[in-house]
Amino acid sequence: MNFLIVEDNKRVAHFVKKGLKEAGHTFEHADNGRDGMLLASSGNYDAIIMDRMLPGGIDGVGIIDALRKTGNSVPILILSAMASVDDRIHGLQAGGDDYLVKPFALGELLARLDALVRRSREREVQTYLVVGDLQLDILARQVSRSGQSLSLLPTEFRLLEYLMRHVNQVVTRAMLLQHVWNYDFDPQTNVIDVHISKLRQKIGDDTKPSMLKTIRNSGYMLTDATR
């Protein structure tokens, strides 16, 4: 596999490159945000390892946000010493797929990269999802309902994609935390409730038959409301 490392710390970058090389992978490296943005937007990578604090006029979160806004869905592992829950939430909501805090074990880094790439390849099998009059185009990063285009933030898009891939199934909070946010948050966090509420509004559940249902004491379910 081929990876992009965007990391300004020489010691960390050397450690990561050594581990990737020993595992049989190839890579490119940028030590500042400007070069990282250029390589990320023009290269072909299986995944990107992204530091948050970078010199060069743009930080890691800025790069991720810019990539997602252009429809680039390459898996991104954020690698950062910024370890608070708020820091991790911010990085993941900006479009990161996973978050690993420094210092880290090389084995865990490689395992997380393998998981990210595997999930990405599994998603490629089906890139256009339809549930009732709701349509989601993975490649174009577009969502519409009854032919009307909807504007979703990156996390809302991933949340809807996961729900559509599990249509008519109860999806628990733990499942959403693991597969949408890719992190074991406190199960009592209200981050899911906030995003579900916003997603309901955006897909028009206030004026159309409700598709996104809350299943008491269980989780949520997206249904084909037109059936």
Beta strands, then each sheet from edge to edge (+ up, - down):
strand 1: 2-6
strand 2: 26-30
strand 3: 47-50
strand 4: 76-80
strand 5: 98-101
strand 6: 128-131
strand 7: 134-137
strand 8: 142-145
strand 9: 148-150
strand 10: 212-215
strand 11: 219-222
sheet 1: 2+ 1+ 3+ 4+ 5+
sheet 2: 6+ 7- 8+ 9-
sheet 3: 10+ 11-
end
